[in-house]
Amino acid sequence: MNTDAIFDPTPACAASERDTAPLRLLVDGLDADEHATLDAILKVVASKSLRGWIWAEGTDTDLYLHTRTLRRPGVRAGVSGLLVREHEPAAPAEALALAVPFRVMAVLELLDGAIDRLQQEQLAVQGGVAGAAEAVEDEKTLASSLARLLVRPVEHTLRVRVLGHGTVYLCTRSRTYCMDFEQAQLGKALESKRFVLTAIAPDSPELAAERDRGSPLDELLWPIGLLASREHAARHERHRLRQWPDFARLPHDPRHLQACAALAAGAMDACELAAATGMSETEADHFMHACQLCGVLEVAAVAPAPIPPPQDRATGGLFDRLWRRWMK
C-alpha cells in the first residue's frame, strides 16, 4: 500500500487533535478478505488523520458503510456511505461512496468526506448553517500544510508532487518556486488533499535543473495565504502593514486595496479589518495571512502601561506634626 501521499507536517498538532475521541466506523456487506484489507488500510490512514478511526461496537456509529443489498436495520449513524463493487452502477454524485476493491487514497478521501459532513451537520444542529462554509476549515489541503510550514522562520527546500496536477519546487533560501503545470491550475492544486511533500537539499541537482525557470516565491505564498487561515492565537493580534504587496504581480480585488490602506493607516486585528472593509472575518484573516507569508505584515507593538506618578507621602499625621514641632 502506498501511503506517500499522506503527509502531516505538524505531528504535535495532529497528536493533540487525536487526543479527542476517535470516530467510529461500521461496515456491512464485505467478505472476510475485504474486511481484513479495509482493516489494514484503516490502521494506516487513521494514525495519520487529525481524527482517529476505530471499529464501532453495536449499532451506534459515526460512519456506516453498506452495500446496496445489505443495510442493517436499526443502525444509528451520523453519516452513511455506499460500498460499490466494480460490476455495480456508480453511486449518486452527492453520496459518500467507496469503490471495492479498496485503494488507500480512496479510503482516506472517504474518511475526510465523512468528517466534513459530520462537522457540517453539527453546525446545523447548533444553528450555524449560515456560517458553515467559513466555520469548517479543512486543514488537510496542500495550502494549509504549506502555510503551517512556511509561517515559521526556518529555511525550507521542498518538492511537492500534487496528484492530478504535477510537481512544485520551492526554496525559501532563494525565495523562488517553479512548477511543471499551468499557473491556472495552481488554485486547484493548493486545494488538493492528495500530495507527496518531500524535503530536499538546497543544492539538489533536480532543483538546480528547475531553478532557471523559477518565479518569485511570493507569487506562491500569496494564494496559499488567501486559502488558509492563520493559527487561532494570531487572529486576535493587531497587525500593521510594513509595505504594500506587489499588486503588479499578485492577483487582487478592490477590497484588498482597501484593506491595505486600512492596515497602513493603523494596526488592526481580523475582526477590525473586516468591519473596516466589508469583508467577512474569515476573508480578512486570509488576507492578513497572505500578507504575513509575503513578509509585508508585522505585529503592532503593544504600548507599555503608563507608570502612575509617585504619590506624595501623606502629611498631617501625629509623627509629621511632632517632627515639624521638633524642627522648629
C-alpha positions in Angstrom: 0.0 0.0 0.0 1.4 3.4 -1.0 1.0 5.9 1.8 3.4 8.6 0.5 0.5 10.9 -0.3 -0.5 11.0 3.4 1.6 13.9 4.9 1.2 15.6 8.2 3.7 18.5 8.6 2.7 19.2 12.2 2.8 16.0 14.2 2.5 17.7 17.5 -0.7 19.5 16.4 -2.1 16.3 15.0 -1.3 14.4 18.2 -3.2 17.0 20.3 -6.2 16.7 17.9 -6.1 12.9 18.2 -6.5 13.1 21.9 -10.2 13.7 21.3 -12.4 10.6 21.0 -11.9 8.8 17.7 -14.7 8.4 15.2 -16.5 5.1 14.8 -16.8 3.1 11.6 -19.4 0.3 11.0 -19.3 -1.8 7.8 -21.7 -4.4 6.4 -21.6 -6.4 3.2 -17.9 -7.3 3.0 -16.4 -10.8 2.9 -13.6 -11.7 5.3 -10.8 -10.9 3.0 -12.3 -7.5 2.1 -12.9 -6.7 5.7 -9.2 -7.6 6.5 -8.0 -5.4 3.7 -10.1 -2.4 4.9 -8.9 -3.0 8.5 -5.2 -2.9 7.4 -5.8 0.4 5.4 -7.8 1.9 8.3 -4.8 1.3 10.7 -2.5 3.2 8.3 -4.7 6.2 7.5 -6.3 6.5 10.9 -2.9 7.1 12.6 -2.2 9.9 10.1 -5.5 11.6 10.5 -6.4 14.6 12.7 -9.3 12.4 13.9 -8.7 8.8 14.7 -11.0 6.0 13.5 -12.0 2.8 15.3 -14.4 0.0 14.6 -17.8 0.6 16.1 -19.3 -1.8 18.6 -23.0 -2.3 18.4 -25.3 -0.2 16.2 -24.2 3.3 17.2 -21.6 4.7 14.8 -20.3 7.9 13.2 -19.9 6.4 9.7 -21.9 3.4 8.4 -20.7 1.8 5.1 -23.0 -0.8 3.5 -23.7 -2.4 0.1 -26.9 -1.9 -1.9 -28.1 -5.4 -0.9 -27.2 -5.3 2.8 -28.2 -2.5 5.0 -28.7 -3.5 8.6 -31.9 -2.1 10.2 -31.7 -0.2 13.5 -28.2 1.3 12.8 -27.9 4.9 14.2 -25.2 6.6 12.1 -24.0 10.2 11.8 -23.5 9.7 8.1 -23.8 6.7 5.7 -21.8 5.7 2.7 -22.2 3.1 -0.1 -19.8 0.3 -1.0 -19.7 -0.1 -4.8 -18.2 -3.1 -6.5 -16.7 -2.9 -10.0 -19.8 -4.5 -11.7 -22.3 -2.3 -10.0 -23.7 1.1 -11.1 -22.0 4.2 -9.8 -23.3 5.8 -6.7 -25.2 9.1 -6.9 -22.9 12.1 -7.2 -23.9 13.6 -3.8 -23.4 10.3 -1.9 -20.4 9.2 0.1 -19.1 6.1 -1.8 -16.2 3.8 -1.6 -15.1 1.5 -4.5 -14.3 -2.2 -3.9 -11.5 -3.4 -4.3 -10.1 -0.7 -1.9 -7.4 1.9 -2.6 -5.6 3.7 0.2 -6.2 7.2 -1.1 -9.9 6.4 -1.8 -10.4 5.3 1.8 -8.7 8.4 3.1 -10.8 10.6 0.9 -14.0 8.9 2.1 -13.0 9.4 5.8 -12.2 13.0 5.1 -15.5 13.5 3.4 -17.3 11.9 6.3 -15.5 14.2 8.8 -16.6 17.2 6.8 -20.2 16.1 6.7 -20.3 15.3 10.4 -18.9 18.8 11.2 -21.4 20.5 8.9 -24.3 18.6 10.5 -23.1 19.5 13.9 -23.0 23.2 12.9 -26.5 22.9 11.5 -27.8 21.5 14.8 -26.1 24.4 16.6 -27.9 26.8 14.3 -24.7 27.7 12.4 -25.9 26.8 8.9 -25.3 30.2 7.5 -21.6 30.2 8.6 -20.8 26.6 7.9 -18.7 27.3 4.8 -16.5 29.6 6.9 -16.6 27.7 10.1 -15.4 24.3 8.7 -11.8 24.8 7.9 -10.1 22.0 6.1 -6.5 21.7 7.5 -5.5 18.8 5.2 -5.2 20.7 1.9 -1.9 21.5 0.4 -2.3 25.2 1.1 -2.9 24.6 4.8 0.0 22.2 5.1 2.4 24.6 3.4 1.2 27.5 5.4 2.0 25.7 8.7 5.5 25.1 7.4 6.3 28.4 5.8 5.0 30.7 8.5 8.0 29.7 10.7 11.3 31.4 10.3 13.1 28.2 9.1 14.6 27.6 5.7 12.8 25.0 3.6 13.5 23.4 0.3 10.6 21.3 -0.8 9.4 19.1 -3.7 5.6 18.7 -3.8 4.1 16.2 -6.1 0.3 17.0 -6.4 -1.7 14.1 -7.8 -3.6 15.1 -10.9 -1.6 18.3 -11.4 2.2 17.9 -11.4 5.3 19.0 -9.3 6.1 22.2 -7.4 9.6 23.1 -6.2 10.1 25.8 -3.7 13.1 27.2 -1.9 12.8 29.8 0.9 16.6 30.5 0.8 16.5 31.7 -2.8 12.9 33.0 -2.4 11.8 31.2 -5.6 9.5 28.4 -6.8 8.7 26.7 -10.0 6.1 24.1 -11.2 5.6 22.0 -14.3 1.9 22.7 -14.8 -0.1 25.8 -15.8 -0.5 28.7 -13.5 -4.3 28.5 -13.9 -4.2 25.1 -12.1 -2.4 26.4 -9.1 -5.5 27.3 -7.1 -7.0 23.8 -7.5 -3.6 22.2 -6.7 -3.4 24.1 -3.5 -6.9 22.9 -2.5 -5.9 19.3 -3.2 -5.5 16.8 -0.3 -3.6 14.3 -2.5 0.1 15.2 -2.5 3.5 14.0 -1.6 5.7 16.6 0.2 9.4 15.9 0.4 12.3 17.9 1.9 15.3 18.1 -0.5 18.7 19.7 -0.3 19.0 23.3 -1.4 21.8 22.3 -3.8 19.9 19.3 -5.1 20.5 18.5 -8.8 16.8 18.3 -9.5 16.3 21.7 -8.0 19.2 23.2 -9.9 17.7 21.9 -13.2 14.5 23.8 -12.5 16.0 27.0 -11.0 16.3 28.8 -14.3 12.6 28.9 -14.8 11.8 29.9 -11.2 9.4 32.7 -10.2 9.4 34.9 -7.0 8.2 32.9 -4.0 5.6 35.5 -3.0 3.6 34.5 -6.1 3.1 31.1 -4.4 2.8 32.4 -0.8 0.0 34.9 -1.7 -2.6 32.3 -2.9 -1.6 30.0 -0.1 -2.4 32.7 2.4 -5.7 33.5 0.7 -6.8 29.9 1.0 -5.7 29.1 4.6 -6.4 30.5 8.0 -3.8 31.6 10.5 -3.3 29.9 13.8 -6.1 30.8 16.2 -4.0 33.0 18.5 -2.8 35.2 15.7 -6.3 36.1 14.6 -6.7 38.3 17.7 -3.3 40.1 17.4 -3.2 43.5 15.9 -1.0 44.0 12.8 0.0 46.8 10.6 1.3 46.9 7.0 5.1 47.4 6.6 4.8 47.8 2.9 2.2 47.1 0.2 2.2 43.8 -1.6 3.4 43.9 -5.2 0.0 44.1 -6.8 1.6 44.4 -10.2 2.3 40.7 -10.0 -0.2 39.4 -7.3 -3.9 38.8 -8.1 -6.2 41.1 -6.1 -9.6 42.8 -5.9 -10.6 46.3 -4.8 -11.2 45.1 -1.2 -7.5 44.1 -1.0 -6.6 47.7 -1.9 -9.0 49.0 0.7 -7.6 46.5 3.3 -4.0 47.6 2.6 -5.0 51.3 3.1 -6.6 50.4 6.4 -3.7 48.4 7.7 -1.2 51.1 6.6 -3.1 53.7 8.5 -3.2 51.8 11.8 -2.9 48.4 13.5 -5.9 46.1 13.3 -6.9 42.6 14.1 -9.0 40.5 11.7 -12.3 41.5 13.2 -11.5 45.2 13.0 -10.3 44.8 9.4 -13.5 43.0 8.4 -15.5 45.9 9.9 -13.4 48.5 8.0 -13.6 46.8 4.6 -16.9 44.8 4.4 -15.0 41.5 4.2 -16.1 38.6 6.3 -13.9 37.9 9.3 -12.6 34.8 7.6 -11.7 36.7 4.4 -10.0 39.4 6.5 -8.0 36.7 8.3 -7.0 35.0 5.0 -5.9 38.4 3.5 -3.8 39.1 6.6 -2.3 35.6 6.3 -1.3 36.2 2.7 0.4 39.5 3.7 2.1 37.7 6.7 3.5 34.9 4.5 4.8 37.5 2.0 6.6 39.4 4.8 4.7 42.7 4.5 2.8 42.5 7.7 4.1 43.0 11.2 2.7 42.6 14.7 1.9 46.0 16.2 4.0 46.8 19.3 1.9 46.8 22.4 2.1 50.2 24.2 3.5 49.8 27.7 1.1 50.5 30.5 1.5 54.1 31.8 3.5 54.4 35.0 1.5 56.2 37.7 3.1 59.3 39.1 4.7 58.9 42.6 2.2 59.8 45.3 3.3 62.3 47.9 3.6 60.9 51.4 0.6 61.7 53.4 1.0 64.6 55.7 -0.8 65.7 58.9 -0.3 62.6 60.9 0.9 62.5 64.5 4.6 61.8 63.6 4.6 64.6 61.0 3.3 67.1 63.5 5.9 66.1 66.1 8.7 66.2 63.5 7.7 69.7 62.4 7.5 70.9 66.1 10.9 69.4 66.9 12.5 71.1 63.8 11.3 74.5 64.9 
